[in-house]
Amino acid sequence: MKLHGYFRSSAAFRVRIALNLKGIEAEQAFVHLRKGEQKAAPFAGLNPHKLVPALEVDGRVLTQSLAIVEYLDETHPEPPLLPGDPLGRARVRSLALAVACDIHPLNNLRVLQRLKAMGHSQAEVDGWYRHWIAEGLDGLEAQLAGDPQTGRFCHGNAVSLADVCLVPQMTNARRFDCDLSGYPTLRRIEEACLAIPAFADALPEHQPDAEA
């Protein structure tokens, strides 16, 4: 396997966590998003959407982090990242998608760069980021705090796809100095996850392409 990613990419972060949890070693190829390397050959030929991550496996190229993580879960079932029951799987997927579809896309690098290109100041761009982070995390906190299915992690006491999505989003929120004091449940789950080497080793600052 060969993983194309960028140290700060939340989506690539998710895949790194999953690979670590599954004990899978993958060659890493670095795509510098701020330099626009995702828009040029050779990477643009691998993923026409010009986004990371992309995973090369068995002569194929997989894109979209959640699709990649579910592929890894199906081909390397231990430890499972989705519960065994349909309702549990639906709950975990809903939590993961709340991050991957509702929070992250509004704050992706290309969105922030577009706001700057439209003439918005850095303060306005940062305000945009923090607004949507707060809206999304408010919902997640309420959903998790009020549900008896929440345990040490997002779903019970085993790591799941929901945790794989939550931790990178919390990490990015901290990078933008978001106020996370109002999310005790999310912070507790994040702390439990980061106590696991598979999560801690996947942090952006621990990657070979990390920059200050």
N, C-alpha and C positions, 0 to 999 in steps of 0.2 A: 504494500500500500504506500501511496505517496500523498501527503496532505499539503495542499497549497493554502496558505493562510497568512495572517498578519497578526502580530502580537496583541494589538489593541482591539481587534475585531471580536465583538461579543459572539458572533456566530461561529467563528473559528475556535474561540475559547470553549464553546459547548462541545465541539467535536473532540478537542484535546482532552476534556474531562472524560468523555465517553471512552476514548481510546485507552486512557489510563485505567479507568474502572475495569475495562475488559482485559487489561494486560496485553494490549496489542501494540507492537512497535511499528511505527510508520515513518518512512523518510519524510522530512519536512522540506518544503520549498517555500521561500518567503516572497510575498507579493507586497511591495511597499505601496499602500493605498494613497498616502499623501503625495507620493511622487507620480501617481497615476499609472503605475505599472500594470494595474488590472485592465487598463484600456488598450494595451498594446500586446503585440506578439511577444512571447508565445502564449501568455495566459489567456488572452482574449479568444484564442482558438480553442482552448479547452472549455471555457464557459462564456458563451455569447452574451450572457447577462452582465459579465464583467464585475462579478461579485465574488468574494471569498466567503466560505471555503469551497474548495473542490477536492474531491478525493478520487485519485486514480486507483482502481482495483480491477484486477483480471482483465486488463485491456479496455475497461470502460471508465467513464468519468461520471461521478455522482456529484450533484450540487444540492443546495438547500440543506442547512444544518440539521433540521429535524428529520428530513428524509435520510440523511447520512446516519444519524444516530439510531434511527429505527432499523436501518439496514444492519448496522453493527450489532444491535440487540437481537435481531433475528438470526444472524450468522454466528454470533458468539453469545449464547443465551445466559451465561453466568457472569456476573450477577444480573438478574433481570432488571430492566429499567421501566417496565410497565407491569402493573399488577395482573394477576391471573384471571380476575373477574371482569366482565364487560363494564359494569358501573365504575369500578375502580380505574380501569383504563381510560374511560371517558373523563373521569374527574382529573386524572393526571394530565391527559392531553389538553383539557380546557385550561388548566393552570399554565402549562407550557406555552400554549397558543396565546394566552393573555400577554405574555412577555414577547413572544416571537412575532406576533401579528399586530398587537395593539400598541405596545410601548416602543419596542425597538425600531420599527420602520420610520416612525416620526422623528427619531433622533439619530438616524444613521448618518455617517459622514457625508454622503452625497447630498442629503437633505440640508445639513448644516452649511455645507459649501454653497448650495444653491441660494440659501437665505442671504449669505454674505454677498454673493454675486448680484442679488437683487437690491443691494444697497443697505441692508440692515447692519447695524453696528454689532460689534462683538457682544456688547451688553444685551442687545435685543436677542441675539442668537442664543446666548446663555439662558436668557429668560424663557425663551421658547422651550429649550431643553428641559429646564427645571419644571416648567408648567406641566408638560406631558408626563414626565417622570412621576410627579406628585399625583396626577390623576390616575395613572396606572397602578402605582404602588398603594394608593389609598384603597383601591378595589381589591387588590391582592391581600392586603393586610386584613380587611374586613372578611374576605372570603375564607382565609385560612384560620384566623383567630376564632371565628364563630362556628367552626366545623369540628365535631368530635373525631373525624377521620384524620385530622392533622395530628401528627405525633412529633417525634424528634425531628422528622423531616416533613416535607410538604404533604406526603401521603404516608401516614403510619411511621414506622421506625426503620424503614429501608429507603435508601436513596432511589430516586426515580427520575424520569425525564423532566419532571417539574423542577427539581433541584438543579439539574444540569442547565436549565434555562435561567433560573432565578439568580444564581451566584454571579454569572457574568454581568447581568443587568445591575446588580447591586454594586459591583466593582466599578462599572462605568459611571454610575450615579455618584459615587465618591470622587471620581476624577473630576467631575463638574461641580464639586462642592455642594451637592444636594443635601438638604437637611433630612437625615434619616432617623431622627430621634423619635418620630411618631410611629415607627414601625417595629415595635418590640418583637412581634412574632417573626417577621422577615429577618430581623437581625439575629434572633436566636437560631433560626434554621441555617442562616448563612454561616454562623460561627460553628455549628455542628458539622456542616459540610467541609469547611476549611480545615477542620481537625483531621480530615481524611487526606492522606498524601495525594491521592488521585486528583483532588480538587486543588490543593495547594500547589502542586507541581505544575498545574496548568495555568496558573496566574500569569498575566501579561509580563510582569517584571522578571519572571523566571525563564522567559523564552530566549533562544539564541539571537533573535532579531530585535530584542527589546532596546528601546531608546529612552532617554530621559524625557 
